[in-house]
């Protein structure tokens, strides 16, 4: 809508201001929910990290004598998990392009990498010379890595649900993408947490 006025006999066109509907700029409820949920997960892991470093500061020898960590296998598992973030993002990209087959293919690759990581972590647990109740170090180790193990498992379950929905829906498109993107946010979060865990437990001496 425009209004025409004259200034000194010369017509001038002035654009009328358009009213903005705030509802069009509100974030989706699922988006807000995912952000709040990830924020609570961040606080949860922050508490675990705080407990770990508090125990470390109060213990003269860290890790205690006899608690040996094999870094190379865990490093391989870490690389696999980091790679899964890239495959997840490639899947999101294919979903945005509307390619169901491309998305499912990259999602399957992400699932396999996550499964390999979980399998290597189980193998790492079996080979450890200490149990969760051996000392403060072992308790902190299994608590931190164990909760992360469960979060990766939850992410893989989410992939199965999202993948099944995408496979069955006849209208794969913009309505499916938000759930896929929010799933990727969670997976990236899990990956970042593991990198921090790896550095704190296996690298930082």
C-alpha positions in Angstrom: 0.0 0.0 0.0 1.4 3.4 -1.0 0.5 7.0 -0.3 1.0 9.7 -2.9 1.8 13.3 -1.9 3.0 16.3 -3.7 5.9 18.6 -2.7 6.2 21.8 -4.7 4.0 20.3 -7.4 6.1 17.2 -7.8 4.4 13.9 -6.9 6.3 11.8 -4.3 5.6 8.2 -3.4 5.9 7.2 0.2 5.7 3.6 1.2 3.4 3.0 4.1 4.8 1.0 7.0 3.7 -2.6 7.1 2.6 -4.1 10.4 4.7 -7.1 11.5 2.9 -10.1 12.9 5.1 -11.4 15.9 3.7 -14.9 15.5 5.5 -15.3 12.2 8.9 -14.8 14.0 8.4 -17.0 17.0 10.6 -20.1 17.1 8.9 -23.5 16.8 8.1 -25.1 20.1 10.1 -28.2 19.2 13.1 -25.9 18.6 12.8 -24.3 22.0 12.3 -27.7 23.6 15.4 -29.1 22.0 17.6 -26.1 23.0 16.3 -26.2 26.6 16.9 -30.0 26.8 20.5 -29.7 25.4 21.1 -26.9 27.9 20.0 -29.2 30.7 22.3 -32.0 29.3 25.2 -29.5 29.2 24.6 -28.7 32.9 24.4 -32.4 33.7 27.8 -33.2 32.1 29.3 -30.0 33.6 28.4 -31.3 37.0 30.1 -34.6 36.2 33.2 -32.8 35.0 33.3 -30.7 38.1 33.1 -33.8 40.3 35.9 -35.5 38.3 38.2 -32.5 38.6 37.4 -32.1 42.3 38.4 -35.7 42.9 41.5 -35.3 40.8 42.6 -32.2 42.8 42.1 -34.0 46.1 44.1 -37.1 45.0 47.9 -36.9 45.3 48.5 -39.5 42.5 46.2 -39.4 39.5 45.4 -41.8 38.1 46.0 -44.0 41.2 48.7 -46.7 40.9 47.5 -49.7 38.9 44.9 -47.8 36.9 46.3 -47.9 33.4 44.6 -46.4 30.3 45.2 -47.6 26.8 45.0 -44.5 24.8 45.4 -45.8 21.1 42.2 -47.8 20.9 40.2 -45.0 22.5 41.7 -42.6 20.1 40.5 -44.8 17.2 37.0 -44.8 18.7 37.1 -41.1 19.1 38.0 -40.6 15.4 35.1 -42.8 14.4 32.7 -40.8 16.5 34.0 -37.5 15.1 33.6 -38.9 11.6 30.0 -39.7 12.5 29.3 -36.0 13.0 30.3 -35.4 9.4 28.2 -38.2 8.0 25.3 -37.0 10.1 25.6 -33.5 8.6 25.9 -34.9 5.1 22.6 -36.7 5.8 21.0 -33.5 6.9 22.2 -31.8 3.7 20.7 -34.5 1.6 17.4 -34.3 3.5 17.3 -30.5 2.9 17.8 -31.3 -0.8 14.8 -33.6 -0.6 16.8 -36.8 -1.3 15.3 -39.6 0.9 17.7 -42.2 -0.3 20.7 -39.9 0.2 19.6 -39.1 3.7 19.0 -42.7 4.7 22.3 -43.7 3.3 24.3 -41.2 5.3 22.1 -41.9 8.4 22.9 -45.6 8.1 26.6 -44.7 7.9 26.3 -42.6 11.0 24.5 -45.4 12.8 27.3 -47.9 11.9 30.0 -45.5 13.1 28.1 -45.0 16.4 27.7 -48.7 16.8 31.5 -49.2 16.2 32.2 -46.6 18.9 29.9 -48.3 21.3 31.4 -51.7 20.6 34.9 -50.4 21.1 33.9 -48.8 24.4 32.4 -52.1 25.6 35.7 -53.8 24.6 37.6 -51.1 26.5 35.4 -51.7 29.6 36.1 -55.5 29.5 39.8 -55.0 29.2 40.1 -52.5 32.1 42.1 -53.8 35.1 39.9 -51.9 37.6 36.2 -52.0 38.5 33.8 -49.1 39.2 34.3 -49.6 43.0 38.1 -49.9 43.0 38.8 -46.3 43.9 37.6 -42.7 43.3 39.3 -42.6 39.9 37.6 -45.8 38.6 34.2 -44.5 39.9 34.7 -41.2 38.1 35.9 -42.9 35.0 33.0 -45.3 34.7 30.4 -42.7 35.7 31.5 -40.2 33.0 32.1 -42.6 30.2 29.1 -44.7 31.2 26.6 -41.8 31.0 28.1 -40.8 27.7 27.7 -44.4 26.5 24.0 -44.2 27.3 23.6 -40.9 25.5 25.2 -42.4 22.3 22.8 -45.3 22.6 19.9 -42.9 22.9 21.1 -41.1 19.8 21.2 -44.4 17.9 17.7 -45.2 19.0 16.7 -41.7 17.7 18.3 -42.5 14.4 16.2 -45.7 14.1 13.0 -43.7 14.8 13.8 -40.9 12.5 15.0 -43.3 9.8 11.8 -45.4 10.0 9.6 -42.3 9.8 11.5 -41.0 6.8 11.3 -44.4 5.1 7.6 -44.8 5.6 6.5 -41.2 4.9 5.3 -40.7 1.3 5.9 -36.9 1.6 9.6 -36.6 2.5 10.3 -32.9 2.6 10.2 -29.7 4.7 8.0 -31.3 7.3 10.5 -34.0 8.0 13.7 -31.8 8.0 13.2 -30.1 11.4 13.2 -33.4 13.3 16.3 -34.5 11.3 18.1 -31.3 12.1 17.3 -31.5 15.8 18.5 -35.1 15.9 21.8 -33.8 14.3 22.1 -31.2 17.1 21.9 -33.9 19.7 24.4 -36.1 17.9 26.9 -33.2 17.5 26.5 -32.4 21.2 27.2 -36.0 22.2 30.4 -35.9 20.0 31.6 -32.7 21.5 31.1 -34.0 25.0 33.1 -37.1 24.1 36.0 -35.1 22.8 36.1 -33.2 26.1 35.9 -36.5 28.0 38.8 -37.9 25.9 41.0 -34.9 26.5 40.2 -34.8 30.3 40.6 -38.5 31.0 43.0 -39.9 28.4 45.2 -36.9 27.4 45.4 -34.5 30.3 48.0 -35.9 32.7 
